[in-house]
Amino acid sequence: MNEAMVISLLLGSLAAMVPIALTSIGAVISERAGVVNIGYEGILMFSAFFGTMFAELAGNGWVGILGGAFIGLLFGVLHGILTVYLKGDHVIPGIGLNLLGYGAVAFGIRAYWGTAGQHQVPSNAQISPLWMDAFGNSLSPMVPITIAIAIIAWWVLFKTPFGLRIRAVGENPEAADALGINVELYRFTAVLIASALAGVAGAYLSVDWLGTVTKQIAAGRGFIALANMVFSGWNPIIALGGAFLFGFFDNFAIYIQNNPWLAGTIPWQFIATLPYVVTLIVVAGIIGKARPPKWDGRPYKRE
């Protein structure tokens, strides 16, 4: 494997890391505040679809990213109202959103663009690379942005009063409430941040990394992000590293497909299953060992 191949594999892995990392970091923030959301798959689907729509209307990929964040924010408002203020179950809304995402996006692609299951994003609606070499390998500006978001999220969670309050309402909301902390407000804010980050991740899939929107564009990345969150021990920095690992396996299958000399020795279909196999191994390996926030997934009712 020569230098160009190594660079290609590295840059591809970084690109594949971004959606998993952003969604994982958001999930970390939400669950640190005690709110579970398994609907990230649906948010990825909807934000990829609407992010593409906004990007094409504006002729700018960054508008698509902002549009994806807005769509994620809307679903965050819905989930926050149901779970934080109405004290509803944390899991059922996410299941519904995931099912709705796959059905609605498949219908939306055909209804809006008139194509069956897939739409190619025009080049003027995509985000331009930050750097590109002579072999066509490129670095998206979303890669350093994602790394910066992970560092900032870690610093805010563990080094600021705001982060301390977020963690307090997830660990012991009764004590936090007794100290005058608005438990519902901090939980709701955490849900909004998490959903907006997932929205950015979804829009990135379509207007940056893949350059297309498909009826299955999320491809399980929302669930992989949840597994990565648990693997990280609810730590944004470790979640970033875990996302790179998952991204490597995700990209490696594409790399093998594009290199016939490798495809003849290693079936790419086998490699394509590795992110999901690794997810199962990670989840199985940490069952009983991972320690979530004490009030994770539990509605808080003020006495």
Phi and psi in degrees as GROMACS dihedral restraints (atoms count N, CA, C in turn):
[ dihedral_restraints ]
;  ai    aj    ak    al  type     phi  dphi    fc
    3     4     5     6     1   -85.0    20    10
    4     5     6     7     1   179.5    20    10
    6     7     8     9     1   -61.9    20    10
    7     8     9    10     1   -40.9    20    10
    9    10    11    12     1   -62.1    20    10
   10    11    12    13     1   -38.3    20    10
   12    13    14    15     1   -67.6    20    10
   13    14    15    16     1   -40.1    20    10
   15    16    17    18     1   -63.0    20    10
   16    17    18    19     1   -44.7    20    10
   18    19    20    21     1   -62.1    20    10
   19    20    21    22     1   -42.8    20    10
   21    22    23    24     1   -61.0    20    10
   22    23    24    25     1   -44.1    20    10
   24    25    26    27     1   -66.9    20    10
   25    26    27    28     1   -39.8    20    10
   27    28    29    30     1   -65.9    20    10
   28    29    30    31     1   -48.3    20    10
   30    31    32    33     1   -65.8    20    10
   31    32    33    34     1   -37.8    20    10
   33    34    35    36     1   -64.8    20    10
   34    35    36    37     1   -37.7    20    10
   36    37    38    39     1   -67.6    20    10
   37    38    39    40     1   -38.4    20    10
   39    40    41    42     1   -64.4    20    10
   40    41    42    43     1   -39.6    20    10
   42    43    44    45     1   -64.5    20    10
   43    44    45    46     1   -41.9    20    10
   45    46    47    48     1   -71.1    20    10
   46    47    48    49     1   -22.4    20    10
   48    49    50    51     1   -68.4    20    10
   49    50    51    52     1   -35.6    20    10
   51    52    53    54     1   -55.5    20    10
   52    53    54    55     1   -54.0    20    10
   54    55    56    57     1   -64.6    20    10
   55    56    57    58     1   -36.2    20    10
   57    58    59    60     1   -69.5    20    10
   58    59    60    61     1   -41.6    20    10
   60    61    62    63     1   -64.2    20    10
   61    62    63    64     1   -49.1    20    10
   63    64    65    66     1   -61.1    20    10
   64    65    66    67     1   -43.5    20    10
   66    67    68    69     1   -67.3    20    10
   67    68    69    70     1   -40.3    20    10
   69    70    71    72     1   -63.8    20    10
   70    71    72    73     1   -44.1    20    10
   72    73    74    75     1   -61.9    20    10
   73    74    75    76     1   -42.6    20    10
   75    76    77    78     1   -61.3    20    10
   76    77    78    79     1   -42.9    20    10
   78    79    80    81     1   -63.8    20    10
   79    80    81    82     1   -37.7    20    10
   81    82    83    84     1   -59.3    20    10
   82    83    84    85     1   -47.5    20    10
   84    85    86    87     1   -62.4    20    10
   85    86    87    88     1   -45.2    20    10
   87    88    89    90     1   -63.2    20    10
   88    89    90    91     1   -46.5    20    10
   90    91    92    93     1   -76.2    20    10
   91    92    93    94     1   -25.2    20    10
   93    94    95    96     1   -62.0    20    10
   94    95    96    97     1   -28.1    20    10
   96    97    98    99     1   -89.1    20    10
   97    98    99   100     1    -2.9    20    10
   99   100   101   102     1    95.4    20    10
  100   101   102   103     1    11.7    20    10
  102   103   104   105     1  -113.0    20    10
  103   104   105   106     1   120.6    20    10
  105   106   107   108     1   -91.1    20    10
  106   107   108   109     1   138.0    20    10
  108   109   110   111     1  -140.9    20    10
  109   110   111   112     1   112.5    20    10
  111   112   113   114     1  -100.1    20    10
  112   113   114   115     1    13.2    20    10
  114   115   116   117     1   -91.8    20    10
  115   116   117   118     1    19.1    20    10
  117   118   119   120     1   -66.5    20    10
  118   119   120   121     1   -29.8    20    10
  120   121   122   123     1   -59.7    20    10
  121   122   123   124     1   -45.2    20    10
  123   124   125   126     1   -65.1    20    10
  124   125   126   127     1   -39.5    20    10
  126   127   128   129     1   -63.3    20    10
  127   128   129   130     1   -41.4    20    10
  129   130   131   132     1   -59.4    20    10
  130   131   132   133     1   -43.2    20    10
  132   133   134   135     1   -62.8    20    10
  133   134   135   136     1   -53.1    20    10
  135   136   137   138     1   -64.6    20    10
  136   137   138   139     1   -41.7    20    10
  138   139   140   141     1   -70.7    20    10
  139   140   141   142     1   -31.9    20    10
  141   142   143   144     1   -64.2    20    10
  142   143   144   145     1   -42.6    20    10
  144   145   146   147     1   -67.0    20    10
  145   146   147   148     1   -55.6    20    10
  147   148   149   150     1   -72.0    20    10
  148   149   150   151     1   -31.1    20    10
  150   151   152   153     1   -60.6    20    10
  151   152   153   154     1   -41.2    20    10
  153   154   155   156     1   -63.9    20    10
  154   155   156   157     1   -42.9    20    10
  156   157   158   159     1   -60.2    20    10
  157   158   159   160     1   -47.8    20    10
  159   160   161   162     1   -64.3    20    10
  160   161   162   163     1   -40.7    20    10
  162   163   164   165     1   -63.5    20    10
  163   164   165   166     1   -40.2    20    10
  165   166   167   168     1   -70.3    20    10
  166   167   168   169     1   -39.2    20    10
  168   169   170   171     1   -64.3    20    10
  169   170   171   172     1   -36.8    20    10
  171   172   173   174     1   -92.4    20    10
  172   173   174   175     1   -15.5    20    10
  174   175   176   177     1    67.2    20    10
  175   176   177   178     1    30.6    20    10
  177   178   179   180     1  -148.9    20    10
  178   179   180   181     1   123.4    20    10
  180   181   182   183     1   -64.5    20    10
  181   182   183   184     1   -31.4    20    10
  183   184   185   186     1   -68.5    20    10
  184   185   186   187     1   -29.5    20    10
  186   187   188   189     1   -65.1    20    10
  187   188   189   190     1   -35.8    20    10
  189   190   191   192     1   -63.2    20    10
  190   191   192   193     1   -40.1    20    10
  192   193   194   195     1   -62.9    20    10
  193   194   195   196     1   -46.0    20    10
  195   196   197   198     1   -64.4    20    10
  196   197   198   199     1   -38.5    20    10
  198   199   200   201     1   -63.6    20    10
  199   200   201   202     1   -39.7    20    10
  201   202   203   204     1   -62.9    20    10
  202   203   204   205     1   -41.2    20    10
  204   205   206   207     1   -62.4    20    10
  205   206   207   208     1   -39.0    20    10
  207   208   209   210     1   -64.9    20    10
  208   209   210   211     1   -43.4    20    10
  210   211   212   213     1   -62.7    20    10
  211   212   213   214     1   -44.3    20    10
  213   214   215   216     1   -59.5    20    10
  214   215   216   217     1   -40.0    20    10
  216   217   218   219     1   -61.9    20    10
  217   218   219   220     1   -40.5    20    10
  219   220   221   222     1   -61.9    20    10
  220   221   222   223     1   -44.2    20    10
  222   223   224   225     1   -69.0    20    10
  223   224   225   226     1   -29.5    20    10
  225   226   227   228     1   -65.8    20    10
  226   227   228   229     1   -40.5    20    10
  228   229   230   231     1   -59.8    20    10
  229   230   231   232     1   -45.2    20    10
  231   232   233   234     1   -62.4    20    10
  232   233   234   235     1   -47.9    20    10
  234   235   236   237     1   -65.8    20    10
  235   236   237   238     1   -39.0    20    10
  237   238   239   240     1   -64.7    20    10
  238   239   240   241     1   -41.9    20    10
  240   241   242   243     1   -63.1    20    10
  241   242   243   244     1   -44.6    20    10
  243   244   245   246     1   -66.4    20    10
  244   245   246   247     1   -40.2    20    10
  246   247   248   249     1   -95.2    20    10
  247   248   249   250     1   -38.9    20    10
  249   250   251   252     1   -86.4    20    10
  250   251   252   253     1   -48.1    20    10
  252   253   254   255     1   -92.4    20    10
  253   254   255   256     1   -35.9    20    10
  255   256   257   258     1   -93.4    20    10
  256   257   258   259     1    -2.5    20    10
  258   259   260   261     1    59.9    20    10
  259   260   261   262     1    34.3    20    10
  261   262   263   264     1   -81.3    20    10
  262   263   264   265     1   174.5    20    10
  264   265   266   267     1   -63.1    20    10
  265   266   267   268     1   142.9    20    10
  267   268   269   270     1   -84.4    20    10
  268   269   270   271     1   -21.4    20    10
  270   271   272   273     1   -91.9    20    10
  271   272   273   274     1   -44.6    20    10
  273   274   275   276     1   -58.0    20    10
  274   275   276   277     1   -43.9    20    10
  276   277   278   279     1   -58.8    20    10
  277   278   279   280     1   -36.9    20    10
  279   280   281   282     1   -66.4    20    10
  280   281   282   283     1   -40.3    20    10
  282   283   284   285     1   -60.5    20    10
  283   284   285   286     1   -46.2    20    10
  285   286   287   288     1   -61.0    20    10
  286   287   288   289     1   -41.1    20    10
  288   289   290   291     1   -65.4    20    10
  289   290   291   292     1   -40.7    20    10
  291   292   293   294     1   -62.4    20    10
  292   293   294   295     1   -46.9    20    10
  294   295   296   297     1   -63.8    20    10
  295   296   297   298     1   -41.6    20    10
  297   298   299   300     1   -63.9    20    10
  298   299   300   301     1   -39.4    20    10
  300   301   302   303     1   -59.7    20    10
  301   302   303   304     1   -47.9    20    10
  303   304   305   306     1   -66.3    20    10
  304   305   306   307     1   -39.7    20    10
  306   307   308   309     1   -73.5    20    10
  307   308   309   310     1   -46.0    20    10
  309   310   311   312     1   -68.7    20    10
  310   311   312   313     1   -38.5    20    10
  312   313   314   315     1   -69.4    20    10
  313   314   315   316     1   -40.7    20    10
  315   316   317   318     1   -59.2    20    10
  316   317   318   319     1   -43.0    20    10
  318   319   320   321     1   -68.1    20    10
  319   320   321   322     1   -41.5    20    10
  321   322   323   324     1   -63.7    20    10
  322   323   324   325     1   -37.6    20    10
  324   325   326   327     1   -61.9    20    10
  325   326   327   328     1   -45.0    20    10
  327   328   329   330     1   -68.8    20    10
  328   329   330   331     1   -41.2    20    10
  330   331   332   333     1   -70.6    20    10
  331   332   333   334     1   -38.9    20    10
  333   334   335   336     1   -89.1    20    10
  334   335   336   337     1   -43.6    20    10
  336   337   338   339     1  -104.2    20    10
  337   338   339   340     1   -12.2    20    10
  339   340   341   342     1    74.0    20    10
  340   341   342   343     1    21.0    20    10
  342   343   344   345     1  -116.0    20    10
  343   344   345   346     1   157.9    20    10
  345   346   347   348     1   -95.5    20    10
  346   347   348   349     1    99.9    20    10
  348   349   350   351     1    83.1    20    10
  349   350   351   352     1    -8.7    20    10
  351   352   353   354     1  -156.2    20    10
  352   353   354   355     1   143.8    20    10
  354   355   356   357     1  -141.6    20    10
  355   356   357   358     1   127.8    20    10
  357   358   359   360     1   -81.3    20    10
  358   359   360   361     1   128.3    20    10
  360   361   362   363     1   -79.6    20    10
  361   362   363   364     1   126.8    20    10
  363   364   365   366     1   -59.1    20    10
  364   365   366   367     1   151.4    20    10
  366   367   368   369     1   -62.0    20    10
  367   368   369   370     1   -32.5    20    10
  369   370   371   372     1   -72.7    20    10
  370   371   372   373     1   -12.5    20    10
  372   373   374   375     1  -102.2    20    10
  373   374   375   376     1     4.8    20    10
  375   376   377   378     1  -101.2    20    10
  376   377   378   379     1   159.0    20    10
  378   379   380   381     1   -83.0    20    10
  379   380   381   382     1   129.8    20    10
  381   382   383   384     1   -71.7    20    10
  382   383   384   385     1   143.7    20    10
  384   385   386   387     1   -67.4    20    10
  385   386   387   388     1   153.4    20    10
  387   388   389   390     1   -75.4    20    10
  388   389   390   391     1   -32.3    20    10
  390   391   392   393     1  -155.2    20    10
  391   392   393   394     1   145.2    20    10
  393   394   395   396     1  -144.4    20    10
  394   395   396   397     1   137.1    20    10
  396   397   398   399     1   -96.5    20    10
  397   398   399   400     1  -176.3    20    10
  399   400   401   402     1   -69.2    20    10
  400   401   402   403     1   -17.9    20    10
  402   403   404   405     1   -94.4    20    10
  403   404   405   406     1     2.6    20    10
  405   406   407   408     1    90.7    20    10
  406   407   408   409     1     0.5    20    10
  408   409   410   411     1   -74.8    20    10
  409   410   411   412     1   135.6    20    10
  411   412   413   414     1  -132.0    20    10
  412   413   414   415     1   159.1    20    10
  414   415   416   417     1  -118.7    20    10
  415   416   417   418     1   121.3    20    10
  417   418   419   420     1   -76.9    20    10
  418   419   420   421     1   143.7    20    10
  420   421   422   423     1   -63.5    20    10
  421   422   423   424     1   -17.5    20    10
  423   424   425   426     1   -70.8    20    10
  424   425   426   427     1   -19.0    20    10
  426   427   428   429     1   -67.0    20    10
  427   428   429   430     1   -56.8    20    10
  429   430   431   432     1   -63.7    20    10
  430   431   432   433     1   -31.0    20    10
  432   433   434   435     1   -63.7    20    10
  433   434   435   436     1   -42.3    20    10
  435   436   437   438     1   -64.3    20    10
  436   437   438   439     1   -42.9    20    10
  438   439   440   441     1   -61.2    20    10
  439   440   441   442     1   -42.8    20    10
  441   442   443   444     1   -63.5    20    10
  442   443   444   445     1   -40.3    20    10
  444   445   446   447     1   -62.6    20    10
  445   446   447   448     1   -40.3    20    10
  447   448   449   450     1   -62.4    20    10
  448   449   450   451     1   -44.4    20    10
  450   451   452   453     1   -65.7    20    10
  451   452   453   454     1   -44.7    20    10
  453   454   455   456     1   -63.4    20    10
  454   455   456   457     1   -42.5    20    10
  456   457   458   459     1   -61.9    20    10
  457   458   459   460     1   -42.0    20    10
  459   460   461   462     1   -62.8    20    10
  460   461   462   463     1   -45.4    20    10
  462   463   464   465     1   -63.5    20    10
  463   464   465   466     1   -44.5    20    10
  465   466   467   468     1   -64.2    20    10
  466   467   468   469     1   -44.3    20    10
  468   469   470   471     1   -65.7    20    10
  469   470   471   472     1   -38.9    20    10
  471   472   473   474     1  -111.2    20    10
  472   473   474   475     1    -6.2    20    10
  474   475   476   477     1  -127.8    20    10
  475   476   477   478     1     3.0    20    10
  477   478   479   480     1  -127.3    20    10
  478   479   480   481     1   156.6    20    10
  480   481   482   483     1   -59.5    20    10
  481   482   483   484     1   -36.7    20    10
  483   484   485   486     1   -60.9    20    10
  484   485   486   487     1   -45.7    20    10
  486   487   488   489     1   -64.7    20    10
  487   488   489   490     1   -37.7    20    10
  489   490   491   492     1   -61.5    20    10
  490   491   492   493     1   -39.9    20    10
  492   493   494   495     1   -69.7    20    10
  493   494   495   496     1   -38.3    20    10
  495   496   497   498     1   -58.1    20    10
  496   497   498   499     1   -47.3    20    10
  498   499   500   501     1   -68.9    20    10
  499   500   501   502     1   -33.2    20    10
  501   502   503   504     1   -65.3    20    10
  502   503   504   505     1   -41.9    20    10
  504   505   506   507     1   -72.5    20    10
  505   506   507   508     1   -16.0    20    10
  507   508   509   510     1   -91.8    20    10
  508   509   510   511     1   -26.7    20    10
  510   511   512   513     1   -90.4    20    10
  511   512   513   514     1   -46.6    20    10
  513   514   515   516     1  -150.9    20    10
  514   515   516   517     1    80.1    20    10
  516   517   518   519     1   -64.3    20    10
  517   518   519   520     1   -26.8    20    10
  519   520   521   522     1   -65.1    20    10
  520   521   522   523     1   -45.6    20    10
  522   523   524   525     1   -66.1    20    10
  523   524   525   526     1   -40.5    20    10
  525   526   527   528     1   -62.0    20    10
  526   527   528   529     1   -42.2    20    10
  528   529   530   531     1   -62.8    20    10
  529   530   531   532     1   -40.0    20    10
  531   532   533   534     1   -64.3    20    10
  532   533   534   535     1   -26.7    20    10
  534   535   536   537     1   -87.4    20    10
  535   536   537   538     1     2.5    20    10
  537   538   539   540     1    92.3    20    10
  538   539   540   541     1     9.4    20    10
  540   541   542   543     1   -81.3    20    10
  541   542   543   544     1   131.2    20    10
  543   544   545   546     1   -76.9    20    10
  544   545   546   547     1    95.5    20    10
  546   547   548   549     1   -59.5    20    10
  547   548   549   550     1   -47.0    20    10
  549   550   551   552     1   -63.6    20    10
  550   551   552   553     1   -41.0    20    10
  552   553   554   555     1   -63.7    20    10
  553   554   555   556     1   -45.3    20    10
  555   556   557   558     1   -69.1    20    10
  556   557   558   559     1   -37.6    20    10
  558   559   560   561     1   -65.3    20    10
  559   560   561   562     1   -44.2    20    10
  561   562   563   564     1   -63.0    20    10
  562   563   564   565     1   -42.0    20    10
  564   565   566   567     1   -61.6    20    10
  565   566   567   568     1   -42.3    20    10
  567   568   569   570     1   -62.3    20    10
  568   569   570   571     1   -40.2    20    10
  570   571   572   573     1   -63.9    20    10
  571   572   573   574     1   -41.2    20    10
  573   574   575   576     1   -63.7    20    10
  574   575   576   577     1   -44.3    20    10
  576   577   578   579     1   -61.3    20    10
  577   578   579   580     1   -45.9    20    10
  579   580   581   582     1   -61.9    20    10
  580   581   582   583     1   -45.3    20    10
  582   583   584   585     1   -68.5    20    10
  583   584   585   586     1   -36.5    20    10
  585   586   587   588     1   -65.1    20    10
  586   587   588   589     1   -40.8    20    10
  588   589   590   591     1   -64.1    20    10
  589   590   591   592     1   -40.7    20    10
  591   592   593   594     1   -64.4    20    10
  592   593   594   595     1   -35.4    20    10
  594   595   596   597     1   -64.1    20    10
  595   596   597   598     1   -41.0    20    10
  597   598   599   600     1   -61.3    20    10
  598   599   600   601     1   -42.8    20    10
  600   601   602   603     1   -60.5    20    10
  601   602   603   604     1   -42.8    20    10
  603   604   605   606     1   -65.4    20    10
  604   605   606   607     1   -44.5    20    10
  606   607   608   609     1   -64.1    20    10
  607   608   609   610     1   -36.4    20    10
  609   610   611   612     1   -58.6    20    10
  610   611   612   613     1   -39.3    20    10
  612   613   614   615     1   -56.1    20    10
  613   614   615   616     1   -42.9    20    10
  615   616   617   618     1   -90.6    20    10
  616   617   618   619     1   -42.8    20    10
  618   619   620   621     1   -94.5    20    10
  619   620   621   622     1    -0.1    20    10
  621   622   623   624     1  -131.7    20    10
  622   623   624   625     1   -77.7    20    10
  624   625   626   627     1   -63.3    20    10
  625   626   627   628     1   -56.9    20    10
  627   628   629   630     1   -89.2    20    10
  628   629   630   631     1   -27.4    20    10
  630   631   632   633     1    67.8    20    10
  631   632   633   634     1    20.4    20    10
  633   634   635   636     1  -154.0    20    10
  634   635   636   637     1   156.2    20    10
  636   637   638   639     1  -119.5    20    10
  637   638   639   640     1   128.1    20    10
  639   640   641   642     1  -125.8    20    10
  640   641   642   643     1   168.2    20    10
  642   643   644   645     1   -73.3    20    10
  643   644   645   646     1    -9.9    20    10
  645   646   647   648     1  -131.7    20    10
  646   647   648   649     1    37.8    20    10
  648   649   650   651     1   -64.9    20    10
  649   650   651   652     1   -29.2    20    10
  651   652   653   654     1   -68.6    20    10
  652   653   654   655     1   -36.6    20    10
  654   655   656   657     1    50.3    20    10
  655   656   657   658     1    38.9    20    10
  657   658   659   660     1    81.6    20    10
  658   659   660   661     1     3.5    20    10
  660   661   662   663     1   -66.6    20    10
  661   662   663   664     1   -27.2    20    10
  663   664   665   666     1   -64.5    20    10
  664   665   666   667     1   -38.6    20    10
  666   667   668   669     1   -75.2    20    10
  667   668   669   670     1   -37.5    20    10
  669   670   671   672     1   -61.2    20    10
  670   671   672   673     1   -39.1    20    10
  672   673   674   675     1   -62.1    20    10
  673   674   675   676     1   -38.4    20    10
  675   676   677   678     1   -66.0    20    10
  676   677   678   679     1   -41.8    20    10
  678   679   680   681     1   -63.3    20    10
  679   680   681   682     1   -39.9    20    10
  681   682   683   684     1   -65.3    20    10
  682   683   684   685     1   -35.6    20    10
  684   685   686   687     1   -60.3    20    10
  685   686   687   688     1   -46.1    20    10
  687   688   689   690     1   -66.3    20    10
  688   689   690   691     1   -41.9    20    10
  690   691   692   693     1   -57.7    20    10
  691   692   693   694     1   -35.7    20    10
  693   694   695   696     1   -77.1    20    10
  694   695   696   697     1    -9.4    20    10
  696   697   698   699     1    68.9    20    10
  697   698   699   700     1    30.5    20    10
  699   700   701   702     1    60.2    20    10
  700   701   702   703     1    45.0    20    10
  702   703   704   705     1  -125.9    20    10
  703   704   705   706     1   119.7    20    10
  705   706   707   708     1   -59.3    20    10
  706   707   708   709     1   -37.8    20    10
  708   709   710   711     1   -67.4    20    10
  709   710   711   712     1   -45.8    20    10
  711   712   713   714     1   -66.4    20    10
  712   713   714   715     1   -34.0    20    10
  714   715   716   717     1   -61.9    20    10
  715   716   717   718     1   -35.5    20    10
  717   718   719   720     1   -63.6    20    10
  718   719   720   721     1   -45.6    20    10
  720   721   722   723     1   -63.9    20    10
  721   722   723   724     1   -42.5    20    10
  723   724   725   726     1   -63.2    20    10
  724   725   726   727     1   -37.9    20    10
  726   727   728   729     1   -64.0    20    10
  727   728   729   730     1   -35.8    20    10
  729   730   731   732     1   -64.8    20    10
  730   731   732   733     1   -39.5    20    10
  732   733   734   735     1   -62.0    20    10
  733   734   735   736     1   -49.3    20    10
  735   736   737   738     1   -63.5    20    10
  736   737   738   739     1   -39.6    20    10
  738   739   740   741     1   -63.8    20    10
  739   740   741   742     1   -34.5    20    10
  741   742   743   744     1   -61.5    20    10
  742   743   744   745     1   -48.4    20    10
  744   745   746   747     1   -66.8    20    10
  745   746   747   748     1   -36.6    20    10
  747   748   749   750     1   -62.1    20    10
  748   749   750   751     1   -45.2    20    10
  750   751   752   753     1   -75.0    20    10
  751   752   753   754     1   -30.4    20    10
  753   754   755   756     1   -61.4    20    10
  754   755   756   757     1   -36.4    20    10
  756   757   758   759     1   -63.3    20    10
  757   758   759   760     1   -42.6    20    10
  759   760   761   762     1   -65.3    20    10
  760   761   762   763     1   -39.3    20    10
  762   763   764   765     1   -62.0    20    10
  763   764   765   766     1   -42.7    20    10
  765   766   767   768     1   -66.2    20    10
  766   767   768   769     1   -41.6    20    10
  768   769   770   771     1   -57.5    20    10
  769   770   771   772     1   -37.2    20    10
  771   772   773   774     1   -87.6    20    10
  772   773   774   775     1    -0.3    20    10
  774   775   776   777     1  -125.6    20    10
  775   776   777   778     1    95.7    20    10
  777   778   779   780     1   -56.3    20    10
  778   779   780   781     1   -33.2    20    10
  780   781   782   783     1   -67.2    20    10
  781   782   783   784     1   -25.3    20    10
  783   784   785   786     1   -87.3    20    10
  784   785   786   787     1   -36.1    20    10
  786   787   788   789     1   -61.5    20    10
  787   788   789   790     1   -27.0    20    10
  789   790   791   792     1   -75.1    20    10
  790   791   792   793     1   -18.8    20    10
  792   793   794   795     1  -108.1    20    10
  793   794   795   796     1   -32.7    20    10
  795   796   797   798     1  -122.7    20    10
  796   797   798   799     1   113.6    20    10
  798   799   800   801     1   -60.9    20    10
  799   800   801   802     1   124.0    20    10
  801   802   803   804     1   -65.2    20    10
  802   803   804   805     1   -27.1    20    10
  804   805   806   807     1   -62.2    20    10
  805   806   807   808     1   -34.9    20    10
  807   808   809   810     1   -67.2    20    10
  808   809   810   811     1   -45.0    20    10
  810   811   812   813     1   -64.7    20    10
  811   812   813   814     1   -35.3    20    10
  813   814   815   816     1   -63.0    20    10
  814   815   816   817     1   -24.5    20    10
  816   817   818   819     1   -82.7    20    10
  817   818   819   820     1   -13.8    20    10
  819   820   821   822     1   -59.9    20    10
  820   821   822   823     1   -41.5    20    10
  822   823   824   825     1   -56.8    20    10
  823   824   825   826     1   -36.3    20    10
  825   826   827   828     1   -77.9    20    10
  826   827   828   829     1   -36.5    20    10
  828   829   830   831     1   -64.8    20    10
  829   830   831   832     1   -44.2    20    10
  831   832   833   834     1   -61.1    20    10
  832   833   834   835     1   -38.4    20    10
  834   835   836   837     1   -59.3    20    10
  835   836   837   838     1   -46.0    20    10
  837   838   839   840     1   -62.7    20    10
  838   839   840   841     1   -42.3    20    10
  840   841   842   843     1   -63.9    20    10
  841   842   843   844     1   -44.0    20    10
  843   844   845   846     1   -61.3    20    10
  844   845   846   847     1   -48.7    20    10
  846   847   848   849     1   -62.8    20    10
  847   848   849   850     1   -43.3    20    10
  849   850   851   852     1   -65.1    20    10
  850   851   852   853     1   -36.4    20    10
  852   853   854   855     1   -74.1    20    10
  853   854   855   856     1   -22.9    20    10
  855   856   857   858     1  -107.2    20    10
  856   857   858   859     1     0.0    20    10
  858   859   860   861     1   -60.1    20    10
  859   860   861   862     1   127.1    20    10
  861   862   863   864     1    85.7    20    10
  862   863   864   865     1   -10.2    20    10
  864   865   866   867     1  -107.5    20    10
  865   866   867   868     1   -37.6    20    10
  867   868   869   870     1   -69.6    20    10
  868   869   870   871     1   140.7    20    10
  870   871   872   873     1  -116.6    20    10
  871   872   873   874     1   100.4    20    10
  873   874   875   876     1   -75.4    20    10
  874   875   876   877     1   167.7    20    10
  876   877   878   879     1   -54.8    20    10
  877   878   879   880     1   143.7    20    10
  879   880   881   882     1   -60.1    20    10
  880   881   882   883     1   -34.6    20    10
  882   883   884   885     1  -102.6    20    10
  883   884   885   886     1    23.3    20    10
  885   886   887   888     1   -65.4    20    10
  886   887   888   889     1   121.6    20    10
  888   889   890   891     1    83.0    20    10
  889   890   891   892     1     5.3    20    10
  891   892   893   894     1  -109.4    20    10
  892   893   894   895     1   121.6    20    10
  894   895   896   897     1   -63.2    20    10
  895   896   897   898     1   141.1    20    10
  897   898   899   900     1  -103.1    20    10
  898   899   900   901     1   120.8    20    10
  900   901   902   903     1  -112.5    20    10
  901   902   903   904     1   118.1    20    10
  903   904   905   906     1   -68.1    20    10
  904   905   906   907     1   129.5    20    10
